[in-house]
């Protein structure tokens, strides 16, 4: 009991860590799922339009490109960051 006479209950707030699945974290799980889905759809379209070998090449290219882009973006961090490049000059500040 606390000072007000009410019972205290512990609240589970989670692990305070991002969701992770097979090495993908947070929103990049959706990126990986989108890449896999796009590769499957690309394979089906390529198989119908051209043939098996071309569809297999298309599947490999989409999976490789999507996987590399997902890992590169994930390496930068879970949240989007602006990377300012250049020289910045601090001219003046506002005095309070």
HELIX and SHEET records of a PDB file:
HELIX    1   1 UNK A   28  UNK A   49  1                                  22    
HELIX    2   2 UNK A   52  UNK A   76  1                                  25    
SHEET    1   A 2 UNK A  20  UNK A  21  0                                        
SHEET    2   A 2 UNK A  24  UNK A  25 -1                                        
END                                                                             
